[in-house]
Amino acid sequence: MRTMSTVNSEFVLTFNIDSDGQFCSVLKNNSDKTLGNFLICFSLLSPIKSVDNCLVMTQVGGYVELSQLNRSPFLPGDEWSFKYAYGYSRHRPLNHTWSPQGAFVKLLDGSYISVDVDDLDFQTFSSLDPIAKNPSKKLLDQSLRLVPHPSEWMPSAGVCNLSHPLNLSFDDSEMITRAVSAASELGNRLNLNILSSNNKEFIGSSTQLIIKAQKHKASSSYSLVITSDVIELNAGDEQGLFYGLVTLLQLNQTYHKLIPCGTIIDQPRFDWRGQHLDCARHFYAVESILKLMDLMSLFKLNKFHWHGTDDEAFRFKLDSNPELATATAKRGNNLLIPPIFGSGPSPTGGCYDSSDIKRIIERASSNYIDVLPEFDLPGHNLSFIQLFPTTRDPRDQSNEVSVQGYFQNTLNPAMPDTHSIVRQLVNDLCQIFPGEYIHLGGDEMPPDSWIKSPEVNKLKEKYNLSSNHDVLSWFINELSFDIESNGKKTAAWQEAEEGIHQEKKTNKLLFAWRDLESGHELARKGHKVVLCPAQHIYFDMAQSRDYSDRGINWAAIVPFNATLDWEIIPSDEPEIEENIEGIQGHLWSETILKDSDMESMLCPRILGLSESAWTSQNNRRKGAELNNLSLNSYRDLFEKIGWDFYKSENFDIISDPAKNKEALINE
């Protein structure tokens, strides 16, 4: 039986959701205070509309302030009943994370009183016992207990006992020494280490690990020959040595220290094997990011896409404009950005200064991960514009609204301050981050952006631009010259190349997120592409339709099997693979309230990402097979390394059919 919440507070907001998807709320005054004019404030995932007995006074994205219709004194013991609903017809509450979060009462003087939120639907459905599953009904593992699956696995008789740390033997090579050190440190942090430089630990060890650097055809490739008393690792580069050692860390855990004998020959299918983290909607502590990069390395992912700017904050504290980060770092009551996404009235958040960034870059480097910082342009800049209003055309009457419900959140590329401020920030990013690419965003520009901007109309005439898509592409292209002048390359979302302009085009790495076919189409046109289809590897998507679950569903419900059961390259178009640089998973943070919430959103789905990004088409396992392996072996591994993971059996109950006609027992 799941535990029901209890609420005991002076002010309580209760609600349930009716058959029309409307929130039926009651604010209760359990205190001895009488309130005059006041507002009830909270946040949802997007803007709302008033339905009954309330007025929307202020709204910023999903954050709302509501007042009573009659505005009468709110006496001790009073209850105020009111209704509201999501403003967009496409938004219908899916689960409890779509419900009011971070509620408080705001008084006329700007002070506030905290309010407890009592989700009656969550109490109802989280108290139901999930459908029982027979734990003995497990399929036998048919494949190697290793994720990602290697290019070749040739088993032989016997097992190799790794009960004691391996006795290492290798030439005095800096490359091997660095790889061994990195793998050993990773193993220590993850509680998986089988490597040791402490000779006392070799006592009782009968297994020798011989490491050799030999020429291999492919980057990051390696081979392992495992016998009962000797393991031989060969690789042609440092990354290959590291990944070979990581393979042993995994096998030791999944086979409970008795790993099967045989030969592994392995190399990655794609060079770009990425994981993205949205640190703007939710501020993650540096330690949490470091923890994520260790998880990535364990599954041979090598690109960390650091989404550090968005409407809600600019998290990178850069030398040219430190105020941008410090002023937008915190959100809360009476701050530049209100308490969006359930953050509550007290100031919450933070920014990453040079020392934080250095720590993350150093960990990435030691884990053989490249860091891709993103400055999302020109949309997704609400907080930036609040601080620097001269980046908007003062005569622009477009009044664009973003898909998230933000009003006027798009920088104007025709304004001098836009160029001067943005270009210096881009240069700062180029100087700080050692990786090959800087990401310039370009996604989700509101359709009405600049349509009534006199300054953009002049820009169009000057550069022979016809549409606002053309202006967007021109702007990103102009900034990419700055990136190239710093010896780097430009990455961007797929929209960045949808416009037409007459200027010389720079080469850009495009991230195709809308769907799989759009990525294939870009590859057909000759663009270099990273596939990140939201329907398969957007990890902010809910994993079920259960009301007690977490996540959104604008693209799809994404259970574990969906991360694997998709065709990366069309079988009848193998030639486009030369333009597919790789695959990347994404975790947007609208429903993340604390750092640890990311864990069950990523695990075990990150296994599907790893398998898709590394493993050849012929060896890539189907979702059902890898899901079985996850249940049998990787839950224990996640527990061992201190990661929470999604337990699908906890959500195999029927949600309210009156609220969600598509509710299913099993996805």
Residue pairs with C-beta under 8 A, 6 or more apart in sequence:
1 127
1 129
2 126
2 127
2 128
2 129
2 548
3 126
3 127
4 123
4 126
4 127
5 118
5 119
5 122
5 123
7 14
7 116
7 117
7 118
8 116
9 30
9 114
9 115
9 116
10 29
10 30
10 31
10 33
10 113
11 27
11 28
11 29
11 30
11 31
11 105
11 113
11 114
11 115
11 116
12 27
12 28
12 30
12 115
12 116
12 117
12 118
13 25
13 26
13 27
13 28
13 40
13 42
13 100
13 103
13 115
13 116
13 117
13 118
14 25
14 26
14 28
14 117
14 118
14 120
15 23
15 24
15 25
15 26
15 99
15 100
15 117
15 118
15 119
15 120
16 23
16 24
16 119
16 120
16 121
17 23
17 24
17 93
17 99
17 121
17 656
17 659
18 24
18 658
18 659
19 658
19 659
20 85
21 85
21 86
21 92
21 93
21 659
22 51
22 83
22 84
22 85
23 83
23 84
23 85
23 93
23 99
23 100
24 81
24 83
25 81
25 82
25 83
25 84
25 100
26 79
26 80
26 81
26 82
27 40
27 74
27 79
27 80
27 82
27 105
27 115
28 78
28 79
29 35
29 74
29 75
29 76
29 77
29 78
29 79
30 76
30 77
31 76
32 76
33 76
34 73
34 74
34 75
34 76
35 73
35 74
35 105
35 107
36 73
36 74
36 108
37 67
37 71
37 108
38 67
38 74
38 105
38 106
38 107
38 108
39 57
39 58
39 65
39 66
39 67
39 105
39 106
40 65
40 66
40 67
40 80
40 103
40 105
40 106
40 115
41 63
41 64
41 65
41 66
41 103
41 104
41 105
41 106
41 112
41 333
41 338
41 339
41 345
42 63
42 64
42 100
42 101
42 102
42 103
42 104
42 115
42 117
43 61
43 62
43 63
43 64
43 100
43 101
43 102
43 338
43 339
43 340
43 341
43 342
43 343
44 62
44 64
44 86
44 98
44 99
44 100
44 101
45 62
45 86
45 91
45 97
45 98
45 341
45 552
45 590
45 591
46 61
46 62
46 86
46 87
46 88
46 91
46 404
46 405
47 59
47 61
47 62
47 64
47 86
47 87
47 88
47 405
48 56
48 59
48 62
48 64
48 84
48 85
48 86
48 87
49 56
49 84
49 85
49 86
49 87
50 56
50 66
50 82
50 83
50 84
51 82
51 83
51 84
51 85
52 82
52 83
53 68
53 69
53 80
53 81
53 82
53 83
54 66
54 67
54 68
54 69
54 82
54 83
54 84
55 66
55 67
55 68
55 69
56 64
56 65
56 66
56 84
57 65
57 66
57 67
58 64
58 65
58 338
59 65
59 405
60 337
60 338
60 340
60 382
60 406
60 407
61 311
61 340
61 382
61 404
61 405
61 406
62 340
62 341
62 404
62 405
63 338
63 339
63 340
64 84
65 106
66 82
66 84
68 74
68 80
68 82
74 80
86 92
86 93
86 98
87 405
88 405
90 554
91 98
92 660
93 99
93 659
94 542
94 545
94 547
94 551
94 552
94 553
94 660
95 542
95 545
95 546
95 547
95 548
95 549
95 550
95 551
95 655
96 119
96 121
96 122
96 547
96 548
96 549
96 550
97 550
97 551
97 552
97 591
98 552
99 117
99 119
99 121
99 122
100 117
101 117
101 341
101 342
101 344
101 593
102 339
102 342
102 343
102 344
102 345
103 114
103 115
103 116
103 117
104 112
104 113
104 114
104 115
104 333
104 344
104 345
105 112
105 113
105 115
106 112
106 333
106 345
107 113
110 333
110 334
112 333
112 345
114 344
114 345
121 547
121 656
121 659
122 547
122 548
124 656
125 546
125 547
125 548
125 653
125 655
125 656
126 547
126 548
128 653
129 653
130 649
130 650
130 651
130 652
130 653
131 649
131 652
131 653
131 665
133 649
133 652
138 628
138 631
138 632
139 628
139 632
141 628
141 629
141 632
141 633
142 625
143 149
143 153
143 621
143 625
143 629
144 150
144 153
144 155
144 260
144 264
145 250
145 251
145 254
145 255
145 629
145 632
145 633
146 153
146 247
146 250
146 251
146 254
147 250
147 299
147 607
147 610
147 611
147 626
147 629
147 634
148 299
148 300
148 610
148 611
148 613
148 614
148 615
149 611
149 615
149 619
149 620
149 621
150 247
150 264
150 265
150 266
150 615
150 619
151 265
151 266
151 267
151 615
151 616
151 619
152 263
152 264
152 265
152 266
153 262
153 263
153 264
154 262
154 263
154 264
155 260
155 261
155 262
156 227
156 261
156 262
156 263
157 261
158 227
158 228
158 260
158 261
159 228
159 255
159 258
159 259
159 260
159 261
160 207
160 226
160 227
160 228
160 229
160 231
160 258
160 259
160 260
160 261
161 206
161 207
161 228
161 257
161 258
162 194
162 207
162 248
162 252
162 257
162 258
162 259
163 257
164 201
164 202
164 203
164 204
164 205
164 206
164 207
165 193
165 194
165 195
165 196
165 198
165 201
165 202
165 205
166 194
166 195
166 196
166 205
166 207
166 208
166 209
166 231
166 248
167 202
167 205
167 207
167 208
167 209
168 180
168 195
168 197
168 208
168 209
168 211
169 208
169 209
169 210
169 211
170 176
170 177
170 180
170 210
170 211
170 212
171 212
171 213
173 213
175 213
175 237
175 238
175 241
176 211
176 213
176 241
178 238
179 211
179 235
179 238
179 239
179 241
179 242
179 245
180 195
180 211
180 241
180 245
182 242
182 366
182 367
182 368
183 195
183 242
183 245
183 246
183 249
184 193
184 195
184 196
184 197
185 366
186 192
186 246
186 249
186 294
186 297
186 298
186 367
187 193
187 194
187 195
187 249
189 294
190 249
190 294
190 298
190 640
190 641
190 642
191 640
191 641
191 642
192 249
192 250
192 252
192 253
192 298
192 640
192 641
193 249
194 248
194 249
194 252
195 209
195 245
196 202
206 229
207 229
207 230
207 231
208 229
208 230
208 231
209 230
209 231
209 232
209 233
209 248
210 230
210 231
210 232
210 233
211 232
211 233
211 241
212 232
212 233
212 234
213 234
213 235
213 236
213 241
214 234
214 235
214 236
215 236
216 222
216 223
216 234
216 235
216 236
216 237
216 240
216 267
217 236
217 267
218 236
218 267
218 268
219 236
219 237
219 239
219 240
219 267
219 268
219 271
220 237
220 239
220 240
220 243
220 267
220 268
220 302
221 235
221 236
221 240
221 265
221 266
221 267
221 268
222 233
222 234
222 235
222 240
222 241
222 243
222 244
222 247
222 264
222 266
222 267
223 233
223 234
223 235
223 244
223 263
223 264
223 265
223 266
224 231
224 232
224 233
224 244
224 247
224 248
224 263
224 264
224 266
225 231
225 232
225 263
226 259
226 260
226 261
226 262
226 263
226 264
227 261
228 261
231 248
233 241
233 244
233 245
233 248
234 244
235 241
235 243
235 244
238 368
239 302
239 368
242 297
242 368
243 266
243 300
243 368
244 266
246 297
246 298
246 300
247 264
247 266
248 259
249 298
250 298
250 637
251 259
252 259
253 633
253 636
253 637
253 640
254 633
254 634
254 636
254 637
268 300
268 613
268 614
269 613
269 614
269 615
269 616
269 617
270 580
270 581
270 582
270 583
270 613
270 614
271 581
271 582
272 302
272 303
272 530
272 581
272 582
272 583
272 584
272 613
273 300
273 301
273 302
273 303
273 582
273 583
273 584
273 609
273 610
273 613
273 614
274 301
274 302
274 303
274 304
274 305
274 372
274 530
274 532
274 582
274 583
274 584
274 585
274 613
275 292
275 296
275 301
275 303
275 304
275 305
275 584
275 585
275 586
275 587
275 602
275 606
275 609
276 304
276 305
276 306
276 307
276 532
276 584
276 585
276 586
276 587
277 284
277 289
277 292
277 304
277 305
277 306
277 307
277 587
277 589
277 598
278 307
278 310
278 540
278 586
278 587
278 588
278 589
279 289
279 306
279 307
279 308
279 315
279 352
279 589
280 307
280 308
280 309
280 310
280 311
280 312
280 313
280 314
280 315
280 589
281 310
281 312
281 340
281 341
281 588
281 589
281 590
281 592
282 341
282 589
282 592
282 593
282 595
283 313
283 315
283 329
283 348
283 349
283 350
283 351
284 589
284 595
284 598
285 595
286 352
286 356
286 359
286 360
288 595
288 596
288 598
289 306
289 360
290 359
290 360
290 363
292 304
292 598
292 602
293 304
293 360
293 363
293 364
293 367
293 369
294 363
294 367
294 641
295 602
295 603
295 606
295 641
295 643
296 302
296 304
296 367
296 369
296 606
297 367
297 368
297 369
298 641
299 606
299 607
299 609
299 610
300 610
300 613
300 614
301 369
301 606
301 609
301 610
301 613
302 368
302 369
302 370
303 369
303 370
303 372
303 582
303 584
304 364
304 369
304 370
304 371
304 372
305 372
305 374
305 439
305 584
305 586
306 360
306 371
306 372
306 373
306 374
307 374
307 376
307 588
308 314
308 315
308 316
308 352
308 373
308 374
308 375
309 315
309 316
309 374
309 375
309 376
309 380
309 381
309 384
309 441
310 376
310 380
311 380
311 381
311 382
311 383
311 402
311 404
311 406
311 409
312 328
312 331
312 337
312 340
312 341
312 382
312 383
313 325
313 328
313 329
313 331
313 337
313 349
313 351
313 383
314 324
314 325
314 328
314 351
314 383
314 384
315 325
315 329
315 350
315 351
315 352
316 325
316 351
316 352
316 357
316 373
316 375
316 428
316 429
316 432
317 325
317 326
317 351
317 352
317 353
317 354
318 324
318 325
318 425
318 428
318 429
318 432
319 354
319 428
320 424
320 425
320 427
320 428
321 421
321 424
321 425
323 387
324 384
324 387
324 388
324 425
325 351
325 352
325 353
326 351
327 336
327 387
328 336
328 337
328 351
328 383
328 384
328 386
328 387
329 349
329 350
329 351
330 347
330 348
330 349
330 350
331 337
331 338
331 339
331 340
331 343
331 347
331 348
331 349
332 338
332 339
332 343
332 344
332 345
332 346
332 347
332 348
333 339
333 345
333 346
335 347
336 383
336 386
336 387
337 382
337 383
337 386
339 345
339 348
341 589
341 590
341 591
341 593
342 593
343 349
343 593
352 360
354 432
357 432
357 433
360 371
361 371
361 433
361 434
363 369
364 370
364 371
365 434
370 435
370 436
370 437
371 433
371 434
371 435
372 435
372 437
372 438
372 439
372 491
373 429
373 432
373 433
373 435
373 438
373 439
374 439
374 440
374 441
374 491
375 422
375 425
375 426
375 429
375 438
375 439
375 440
375 441
376 440
376 441
376 442
376 443
377 411
377 422
377 440
377 441
377 442
377 475
377 476
377 479
378 410
378 411
378 412
378 413
378 418
378 441
378 442
378 445
378 449
378 472
378 475
379 402
379 409
379 410
379 411
379 441
379 443
379 444
379 445
379 446
379 449
380 402
380 409
380 441
380 443
380 444
381 391
381 409
381 410
381 411
382 406
382 408
382 409
384 391
384 411
385 391
385 392
385 408
385 409
385 411
388 417
388 421
390 415
390 417
391 411
391 412
391 415
391 417
391 418
391 421
391 422
392 408
392 411
392 412
392 415
393 412
393 414
393 415
393 450
393 453
393 454
393 455
393 456
395 453
395 454
395 455
396 412
396 450
396 452
396 453
396 454
396 455
396 456
397 452
398 408
398 448
398 449
398 450
398 451
398 452
398 453
399 407
399 408
399 448
399 452
400 407
400 408
400 409
400 410
400 446
400 447
400 448
400 449
400 450
400 451
401 407
401 446
401 448
402 409
402 410
402 444
402 446
403 444
403 446
409 446
410 445
410 446
410 449
410 450
411 418
411 422
412 418
412 450
412 453
412 455
412 456
413 419
413 456
413 459
413 471
413 474
413 475
413 478
414 450
414 453
414 455
414 456
414 458
414 459
415 455
422 479
423 479
423 482
426 438
426 440
426 479
426 482
426 483
427 482
427 486
429 438
430 438
430 482
430 483
430 486
430 487
430 488
431 486
435 488
436 488
436 489
437 488
437 489
437 490
437 491
437 509
438 483
438 488
438 489
438 490
438 491
439 490
439 491
439 492
439 511
440 476
440 479
440 480
440 483
440 490
440 491
440 492
440 496
441 476
441 492
441 493
441 496
442 472
442 476
442 492
442 493
442 494
442 495
442 496
443 493
443 494
443 495
443 513
444 495
445 468
445 472
445 495
447 468
449 468
450 456
450 468
450 471
451 468
456 468
456 471
459 465
459 471
460 466
460 470
460 471
463 474
463 501
463 502
463 503
464 501
464 502
465 471
465 474
465 499
465 500
465 501
466 500
467 499
468 499
469 495
469 498
469 499
469 500
470 499
470 500
470 501
471 499
472 495
472 496
472 498
472 499
473 496
473 497
473 498
473 499
473 500
473 501
474 499
474 501
474 503
476 490
476 492
476 496
476 508
477 501
477 503
477 505
477 506
478 503
479 490
480 490
480 506
480 508
481 506
483 489
483 490
483 506
484 490
484 506
489 507
489 508
489 509
490 506
490 507
490 508
490 509
491 508
491 509
491 510
491 511
491 530
492 508
492 509
492 510
492 511
493 510
493 511
493 513
494 510
494 511
494 512
494 513
494 514
494 518
494 519
494 522
496 508
496 510
497 508
497 510
497 522
497 527
507 528
508 527
508 528
509 528
509 529
509 530
509 581
510 522
510 527
510 528
510 529
510 530
511 529
511 530
511 532
511 584
512 518
512 519
512 522
512 529
512 530
512 531
512 532
512 533
513 532
513 533
513 534
513 538
513 586
514 533
514 534
515 533
515 534
515 535
516 531
516 533
516 535
516 536
516 566
516 567
519 529
519 531
519 532
519 533
519 580
520 569
520 570
520 573
520 576
522 529
522 579
523 529
523 576
523 577
523 579
523 580
524 573
524 576
524 579
526 579
527 579
528 579
528 581
529 579
529 580
529 581
530 580
530 581
530 582
530 583
530 584
531 568
531 580
531 582
531 583
531 584
532 538
532 583
532 584
532 585
532 586
533 566
534 541
534 554
534 555
534 556
534 586
535 555
535 556
535 558
535 562
535 566
536 556
536 558
536 562
536 563
536 566
537 558
537 563
537 583
537 584
537 585
537 586
537 605
537 608
537 609
537 612
538 555
538 558
538 585
538 586
538 587
538 588
539 558
539 585
539 586
539 587
539 601
539 602
539 605
539 606
540 551
540 552
540 586
540 587
540 588
540 589
540 590
540 591
540 601
541 551
541 552
541 553
541 555
541 556
541 557
541 558
542 549
542 550
542 551
542 552
542 553
542 557
542 558
543 549
543 551
543 557
543 558
543 559
543 560
543 605
543 646
543 648
543 651
543 667
544 557
544 559
544 648
544 651
544 652
544 664
544 667
545 553
545 557
545 655
545 660
545 662
545 663
545 664
545 667
546 651
546 652
546 653
546 655
546 663
547 655
547 656
547 659
547 660
548 650
548 651
548 653
549 651
550 591
550 597
550 600
550 601
551 591
551 601
552 590
552 591
556 562
557 667
558 605
559 648
559 667
560 604
560 605
560 607
560 608
560 623
560 626
560 627
560 630
560 646
560 648
561 608
561 622
561 623
561 624
561 627
562 608
562 623
563 585
563 605
563 607
563 608
563 609
563 612
563 623
564 608
564 611
564 612
564 620
564 621
564 622
564 623
564 626
565 622
565 623
566 612
568 580
568 583
568 612
568 617
569 576
569 577
569 580
569 617
570 576
582 613
583 609
583 612
583 613
584 609
584 613
585 602
585 605
585 606
585 609
587 598
587 601
587 602
589 598
591 597
592 598
592 601
596 644
599 643
599 644
599 645
600 644
600 645
600 646
600 647
601 646
603 638
603 643
603 644
603 645
603 646
604 627
604 630
604 634
604 635
604 638
604 645
604 646
605 646
607 626
607 629
607 630
607 634
608 623
608 626
611 620
611 621
611 626
612 620
615 621
621 629
634 645
635 645
638 644
638 645
652 665
652 666
653 665
654 663
654 664
654 665
655 663
656 663
657 663
